[in-house]
Amino acid sequence: MKDNSATYQRLFFFIFWVGATFGFISDEVITGLASMRTPVFLMLDALWVLLACCTVRNKWHIACMACFIAVSCATTCLSNGMPLTFWANGVRDILGIFLAYPILCYFMQEPARRERFENSLDRHLMCFLGVQAFCVTYQCLLYGAGDHCGGSFGNWYSGIVSMCIYCASFYLMHRSIDQSHFFASLRSNWLPVVLLFPTFLNETKVSFVLIVLYFVLLMPLDRRYLVRAMWILPVGLLLGWMAIAVYTSTVKDFDDIFSMEFVTDYIMIDDIEDAEGGAMWDLEEGNKADVPRLTKIMYLPLLHNEEPGHELTGWGVGQFKGGSMFGVSEFAERYDWLLMGSIPYMFHVHIQLGQVGLVMCVLWLLALFVVKPAWSSGRNFNMQLFALVCILIIMIYNDSLRDLWMCSFIFLLMAASWHNENNEVEAGETELPLSQEQQQ
């Protein structure tokens, strides 16, 4: 049977680069392309599905995707009476979380295919980090530090680009560092660490967490961990202090962002009962109010009291689409103030697929960490822990798992964390010398 993996690999990187750069090009370089954003991303989603159809071979992955398609279609079209076109548009929001891992596993499962993919991926990710350094710096000089600094993804993608930068750099460092000569190797592979600096130039507060996590998990989890930590953690804390210094000098004062009042206002408001009234008042006054993240989650019981019958199945996929091509639902029109702004991913899933969708997503994500692929002989715990923390942050921080590129970076760590039995001995481990009898 002909091996088309090289063709699929080229398609993967084509989808990646078009999706990862079209935003900046249409925002800053050729502004006339802004009107093409929806058609371009529709094309990329279609190519993503085509790539999945060509590469996914695992029966368990196929069964999970079939279950997801059936549940999302049933809850949208049968339970909520939405047309198939509305479902087809809305299902794009969940393509990444269910398709990225199976696609990446295809490239990782066979040694020759994996070696070719990883060698190419190393070059692409270094280019990606360099592109972000240029784009974020340009946006920061043009607009100032803030949400406009979304790198090559375009304006308003600051959170996504920051997490993608950390994932890409973390992956490259684990590929490059020889854990048996950790500090010497760290000094010779300094560039991915330096290219973290764009995350200091936007207002993504999660970077304060990720930069510490980055250095904590960069070291192998073995008996010498504490000794290494005494040397490497000061570097992480220094870079964290630099990030805070840059942020407080360009966005907010130090006393403001570390005050209890700021934290409370950022993630929650005091009176949950007044969430709707406050948001509606802002809309009537022409202000696009952003109900804080945790308030949206806490508002769900009140929402279900007003709109009974949707606890299990939600209101169907597509509620968070803007309606530029397929229109919006009656629910999305009525509660547009609640569906805009910063949205925790668990809120995003619950609104569209209800408790059934939440359980389905949790079981899928849990399985990725528990079920070892048949071709794997072990796991890289550091990569998996980094991916796990990123997923947990997103669950309560934003809805970036609806983004194909964010999913690609996180699930790359998951797929790459599984070792192939034919690969070299895991970094940091040493092969035992053969006895004379074995050598013979």
C-alpha positions in Angstrom: 0.0 0.0 0.0 1.4 3.4 -1.0 2.5 5.6 1.9 1.0 9.0 1.5 2.3 10.3 4.8 4.6 12.9 3.2 1.6 14.4 1.3 -0.5 14.5 4.5 2.4 16.1 6.3 2.6 18.9 3.7 -1.2 19.4 4.0 -0.9 19.6 7.8 1.7 22.4 7.6 -0.2 24.2 4.9 -3.3 24.3 7.2 -1.1 25.3 10.1 0.7 28.2 8.4 -2.4 29.7 6.6 -4.4 29.6 9.8 -1.5 30.9 12.0 -0.7 33.9 9.7 -3.9 35.0 7.9 -5.0 37.0 10.9 -1.9 39.2 11.0 -1.8 39.6 7.2 -5.4 40.6 7.0 -5.1 43.0 10.0 -1.8 44.7 9.3 -0.5 43.9 5.8 -3.4 43.5 3.3 -6.4 44.9 5.2 -8.6 44.2 2.2 -8.4 40.5 3.0 -10.4 40.9 6.2 -13.6 40.1 4.3 -12.1 36.8 3.3 -11.6 35.6 6.9 -14.7 33.5 7.1 -14.3 31.7 3.7 -10.6 31.1 4.4 -11.2 29.5 7.8 -14.1 27.5 6.4 -11.7 26.1 3.8 -9.2 25.3 6.5 -11.8 23.5 8.6 -12.8 21.4 5.6 -9.2 20.5 4.9 -8.8 19.6 8.6 -11.7 17.2 8.3 -10.3 15.8 5.1 -6.9 15.3 6.8 -8.6 13.4 9.6 -10.4 11.2 7.2 -7.2 10.3 5.5 -5.0 9.7 8.5 -7.1 8.4 11.4 -6.8 4.6 11.6 -7.3 3.8 15.2 -10.7 2.2 15.7 -11.1 3.7 19.2 -10.4 7.2 17.8 -12.9 6.6 15.0 -15.6 5.4 17.5 -15.0 8.5 19.7 -15.4 10.9 16.7 -18.5 9.1 15.5 -20.0 9.4 19.0 -19.1 13.1 19.1 -20.7 13.7 15.7 -23.9 11.8 16.6 -24.3 13.5 20.0 -23.6 17.0 18.7 -26.0 16.5 15.7 -28.7 15.0 17.9 -28.6 17.8 20.5 -28.5 20.5 17.9 -31.0 19.3 15.3 -33.3 17.0 17.2 -33.3 18.4 20.8 -33.2 22.1 19.7 -34.7 21.9 16.2 -31.8 23.7 14.5 -31.1 23.1 10.7 -28.2 20.9 9.6 -26.4 23.9 8.1 -26.4 25.5 11.6 -25.0 22.4 13.1 -22.3 22.1 10.3 -21.2 25.6 11.0 -21.3 25.2 14.8 -19.5 21.9 14.9 -16.3 23.6 13.7 -15.8 24.9 17.2 -15.1 21.4 18.5 -13.1 20.0 15.5 -9.8 20.7 17.2 -10.4 19.1 20.5 -11.6 15.8 18.9 -9.4 15.6 15.8 -6.0 17.1 16.6 -4.8 14.3 18.8 -5.8 11.4 16.4 -4.2 13.3 13.4 -0.9 13.9 15.3 -0.8 10.3 16.5 -0.8 9.2 12.9 2.4 11.1 12.4 4.0 9.8 15.6 3.1 6.1 15.6 5.7 4.7 13.0 9.4 5.4 13.6 10.3 6.5 10.1 7.2 8.7 9.8 7.7 10.1 13.2 11.4 11.0 12.6 10.5 12.8 9.3 7.6 14.7 10.9 9.5 15.7 14.1 12.6 16.9 12.1 10.3 19.0 9.9 8.3 20.1 12.9 11.4 21.4 14.7 12.1 23.8 11.9 8.5 24.9 11.6 8.2 25.6 15.3 11.4 27.6 15.4 10.1 29.7 12.5 6.8 30.1 14.3 8.5 31.4 17.4 10.6 33.9 15.3 7.4 35.0 13.5 5.7 35.7 16.9 8.7 37.7 18.1 8.4 40.0 15.1 4.6 40.2 15.0 4.0 40.8 18.7 6.8 43.3 18.9 5.3 45.2 16.0 1.8 45.1 17.5 3.1 46.3 20.8 4.9 49.3 19.3 1.8 50.1 17.2 -1.0 49.5 19.8 0.7 49.2 23.1 0.7 46.1 25.3 -2.7 44.5 25.3 -5.1 42.2 23.6 -4.1 43.6 20.1 -0.8 41.7 20.6 -2.0 38.4 19.2 1.1 37.8 17.1 0.6 36.2 13.7 -2.9 35.1 14.7 -4.0 38.7 14.5 -5.6 41.1 16.9 -7.4 39.8 20.0 -5.5 36.5 20.1 -3.1 37.5 22.9 -4.1 34.6 25.2 -3.9 32.0 22.4 -0.5 33.2 21.0 1.1 33.3 24.5 0.1 29.7 25.3 1.1 28.5 21.9 4.5 30.1 22.3 5.0 28.3 25.7 3.9 25.0 24.2 6.1 25.3 21.2 9.2 26.4 23.2 8.6 23.7 25.8 8.4 21.0 23.1 11.5 22.2 21.4 13.5 22.3 24.6 12.5 18.7 25.5 13.6 17.7 22.0 16.9 19.5 22.3 18.0 19.0 25.9 20.2 16.1 26.9 18.8 15.4 30.4 22.0 13.6 31.5 23.9 16.9 30.9 21.1 19.2 31.7 22.8 22.6 32.4 25.4 22.3 29.6 22.6 21.4 27.2 20.4 24.2 28.5 23.1 26.8 27.8 23.6 25.5 24.2 19.8 25.5 23.5 19.0 29.0 24.8 17.1 30.4 21.7 13.6 28.8 22.4 13.9 30.3 26.0 14.8 33.8 24.7 11.9 33.6 22.2 9.4 33.5 25.1 9.8 37.3 25.4 6.7 38.1 23.3 4.5 36.7 26.1 5.8 39.6 28.2 4.4 42.2 25.7 0.7 41.5 26.0 -1.7 41.5 28.9 -2.1 37.7 29.2 -1.9 37.2 33.0 -1.7 33.4 32.5 1.9 33.9 31.3 2.8 34.5 35.0 1.8 30.9 35.7 3.1 29.3 32.5 6.6 30.7 32.8 7.1 29.1 36.3 5.4 25.8 35.1 7.8 25.9 32.0 10.9 25.8 34.1 9.5 23.5 36.8 8.7 20.8 34.2 11.7 21.4 32.0 13.7 19.2 34.4 13.3 15.4 34.5 11.3 14.2 37.4 13.9 12.0 39.0 16.0 11.8 42.2 18.2 14.7 41.2 15.2 17.0 40.6 15.6 19.1 43.8 19.3 19.7 43.0 18.5 20.9 39.5 15.6 23.0 40.8 17.9 25.0 43.1 19.7 26.2 40.0 17.0 26.5 37.4 14.0 27.9 39.4 15.8 31.2 40.1 16.0 31.6 36.3 12.3 31.0 36.0 11.5 33.4 38.9 13.8 36.0 37.3 12.0 35.8 34.0 8.7 35.8 35.8 9.7 39.0 37.6 10.8 40.5 34.2 7.4 39.6 32.8 5.6 41.3 35.7 7.9 44.3 35.4 7.1 44.7 31.7 3.4 44.2 32.3 3.1 46.6 35.2 5.1 49.3 33.3 2.9 49.1 30.2 -0.5 47.9 31.2 -1.3 48.3 35.0 0.4 49.3 38.2 1.8 46.6 40.4 -0.5 47.5 43.3 -3.5 47.2 40.9 -2.9 43.8 39.5 -2.0 42.2 42.8 -4.8 43.7 44.8 -7.8 41.6 45.9 -10.1 44.1 44.2 -8.5 43.6 40.8 -8.6 39.8 41.2 -12.2 39.9 42.2 -13.2 42.2 39.4 -11.1 40.1 36.9 -12.6 36.7 37.5 -15.9 37.5 39.4 -18.3 40.2 40.5 -19.7 40.5 44.0 -23.4 40.1 43.3 -24.3 37.2 41.0 -27.9 38.2 41.0 -27.1 41.5 39.3 -25.0 40.0 36.5 -27.8 40.2 33.9 -29.0 43.6 34.9 -25.5 45.1 34.9 -24.6 43.6 31.5 -27.9 44.6 29.9 -27.5 48.2 31.2 -24.0 48.3 29.7 -25.4 47.1 26.3 -28.2 49.7 26.4 -25.6 52.4 27.0 -23.5 51.1 24.1 -20.8 49.5 26.3 -19.9 45.9 25.4 -19.9 44.5 28.9 -17.8 41.5 29.7 -19.3 39.5 32.5 -16.4 38.0 34.4 -15.4 34.4 33.8 -16.5 32.6 36.9 -19.7 34.7 37.1 -20.8 33.2 33.8 -20.4 29.7 35.2 -22.3 30.6 38.4 -25.0 32.2 36.3 -25.9 28.8 34.7 -28.4 27.7 37.3 -30.3 31.0 36.9 -30.1 30.6 33.2 -31.6 27.1 33.4 -34.4 28.5 35.6 -35.3 30.9 32.9 -34.7 28.4 30.0 -35.7 25.0 31.4 -35.1 21.7 29.6 -31.6 22.3 28.4 -29.5 21.0 31.3 -28.6 17.7 29.7 -28.2 18.7 26.0 -27.6 22.4 26.0 -28.8 24.7 23.2 -26.9 23.1 20.4 -23.5 23.8 18.8 -23.1 27.1 17.0 -24.3 29.4 19.7 -21.0 31.3 19.8 -20.8 31.8 16.0 -21.2 35.4 14.8 -23.8 34.6 12.2 -22.0 36.2 9.3 -23.0 33.3 7.0 -25.6 31.1 8.7 -27.3 33.4 11.1 -27.7 33.1 14.9 -30.1 31.2 17.0 -32.9 32.8 19.0 -31.1 31.9 22.2 -27.9 33.6 21.0 -29.8 36.8 20.1 -31.5 36.9 23.5 -28.4 36.2 25.6 -25.7 37.8 23.4 -24.4 39.7 26.4 -23.7 36.4 28.2 -22.0 34.7 25.2 -19.5 37.4 24.4 -16.2 38.4 26.0 -14.0 36.1 28.1 -15.6 32.6 28.2 -14.4 29.6 30.2 -14.3 26.5 28.0 -16.4 24.5 30.4 -19.1 27.2 30.0 -18.6 27.1 26.3 -19.3 23.4 26.1 -22.1 23.4 28.6 -24.1 26.1 26.7 -23.8 24.1 23.5 -23.9 20.4 24.6 -25.1 20.6 28.2 -24.0 18.0 30.8 -23.7 15.3 28.2 -21.1 17.4 26.3 -19.2 18.1 29.4 -19.0 14.5 30.4 -18.0 13.5 26.8 -15.2 16.1 26.7 -13.9 15.1 30.2 -13.9 11.4 29.3 -12.1 12.1 26.0 -9.4 14.2 27.7 -9.0 11.8 30.5 -8.6 8.9 28.1 -5.7 10.7 26.3 -3.7 10.7 29.6 -4.7 7.2 30.6 -4.9 5.1 27.5 -1.5 4.3 26.1 -1.4 3.9 22.3 -0.5 0.4 21.1 2.7 1.6 19.5 4.0 3.3 22.7 6.4 1.9 25.2 6.3 4.7 27.7 5.4 8.3 28.4 7.1 11.6 29.1 5.4 12.8 32.3 6.7 16.3 31.9 5.1 16.9 28.6 1.8 15.4 29.8 1.7 17.5 33.0 2.4 20.6 31.0 -0.5 19.8 28.6 -2.7 18.9 31.5 -2.2 22.2 33.3 -2.8 24.1 30.1 -6.1 22.3 29.6 -7.2 22.9 33.2 -6.3 26.6 32.9 -8.4 26.9 29.7 -11.3 25.2 31.3 -11.8 28.1 33.7 -9.9 30.9 31.8 -11.0 31.1 28.2 -12.4 29.1 25.3 -9.3 28.7 23.3 -9.7 25.0 22.8 -12.3 25.9 20.2 -9.3 27.1 18.2 -7.6 24.5 15.9 -4.2 25.9 16.4 -4.4 26.0 20.2 -5.5 22.4 20.1 -2.7 21.4 17.7 -0.1 22.8 20.1 -1.5 21.2 23.3 -2.2 17.8 21.7 1.2 17.9 20.0 2.6 17.6 23.5 0.3 14.7 24.3 1.0 12.8 21.1 4.8 13.4 21.4 4.8 12.4 25.0 4.2 8.7 24.1 7.5 7.0 23.2 7.7 4.6 20.3 9.3 1.3 21.2 11.7 1.6 18.3 12.9 5.1 19.2 16.1 5.7 21.1 16.3 5.3 24.9 14.5 8.2 26.6 16.6 11.2 27.4 18.0 11.1 30.8 18.2 7.3 30.9 21.3 5.2 30.2 21.5 1.9 28.5 22.9 -0.9 30.7 26.1 -2.4 29.3 25.6 -5.8 27.6 27.1 -8.8 29.3 29.7 -10.9 27.3 27.0 -13.6 26.8 24.6 -11.0 25.3 27.2 -9.5 23.1 27.9 -12.9 21.6 
